[in-house]
Amino acid sequence: MSLTFQIFGLMVSRWQAKLWITVQTVRLFILYRRWVINVTPKQQIFADEYLKDTNGTRAYKVAYPQVKKDQVAAAAAGRC
């Protein structure tokens, strides 16, 4: 039995609804954090890219293009 929910008129499954709520919560947290704590433009790019697919390595490489190696980006993304 699959439970469905309606979000803005769209029928979504239970896991899609949970994911949507999680992403919205993270976005609100980032907006709040940016308001309370000054975030650099590169940090904001990293956060926005991370929310797209939760891949920290890729997000770090987008925000900091001078980083070429995946291992370096993965280690640095883990510290963010």
N, C-alpha and C positions, 0 to 999 in steps of 0.2 A: 504494500500500500504506500503510495507516494503522496506525501503531503505537498500541497502547493500553496503559495502565498501570492498576494497581489501587491506589487510595488509600482506606484505611479501608473496603474492600469495594466501592467504587464504581469502575466502569470509566470511565476518562477518556482523552482523546486526549493526544498528546504535548505540544501547546501548552498544554492545560489543566493538565497535570502541571507543566510549567515555570512557569506562572503561579502555581500553588498553592505551589510551592517558593519562588518569589520573594517572594510575599506573606508566607509563614511566616518567611522569613529577615528581611524588613523588620520584622515584628512582634517577633521576638526581639531584633533590634538596638534597637528602640525600648524594649523592656522593659529591656535591658541599659543603655541610655543613661539611662533614667529612674532606674535604680538607682545609676549612677555619677555622673550629673550631675542636679542638680535641674531638673525641667521644670515650668513653670507649668501650671496647669489649662487655660488657653487654648491653650498649645502642644500639650498632649496632645490636646485636642479637634481641633486642626488636623491632627495626625498621624493620628488615628483616621479623620477624615473623608477625608483624602487617600488612605488605603489603600482606601477603598470604591470609588473610580473614578479615582484618580490625576488628579483635576481640582483643581489648586492654587487657582484662582480661587474655585471653589465652596466648597472647604474653608476658605479664609481668610474668606469671607463668613459661613460658619456659626460659626466660632470668634470672629470679631470682627464682630458684627452692626451696629456703628455705621458700618462701611464700606459705602457705598451704590453706588459706581461700580465697574464691572468692571475698568476700567483701573488704578485704585488698588489693588484687590485682587490683580490679576495681578502688578503690580510688587512688592507687598509679599510675595506668596507666593513669588516668585522669590528673595527674600532669606532666606526661612526655611530 
